[in-house]
Amino acid sequence: MPDGHPQTQVTWVHADGDHLLINTEVHRQKFENVVERDPRVPLTIWDEDYPYSFVEVRG
């Protein structure tokens, strides 16, 4: 967030084989936090059918 606290939310993600593409719009707080403040982003992806099965990506 603007004061440095982490932000978390559900969002759409696309993987193209080499990159994870995270959906956002330029007028949203998430865009400002990631693009203009700090590009490090954690991402957790889970399987709806098996909620204890997940993968986490940090970068």
URQUIWO-V144037 format. One record per backbone hydrogen bond with DSSP energy under -0.5 kcal/mol. CO is the residue of the C=O (numbers start at 1). NH is the residue of the N-H. If there is no record, write none. Layout:
co=(CO | CO)
nh=(NH | NH)
//
This chain:
co=(1 | 12 | 14 | 19 | 19 | 20 | 21 | 21 | 25 | 28 | 29 | 30 | 31 | 31 | 32 | 32 | 33 | 41 | 43 | 45 | 46 | 47 | 50 | 50 | 52 | 53 | 55 | 57)
nh=(4 | 23 | 21 | 16 | 21 | 22 | 14 | 23 | 28 | 32 | 33 | 34 | 35 | 36 | 36 | 37 | 38 | 59 | 57 | 55 | 48 | 50 | 47 | 53 | 54 | 47 | 45 | 43)
//
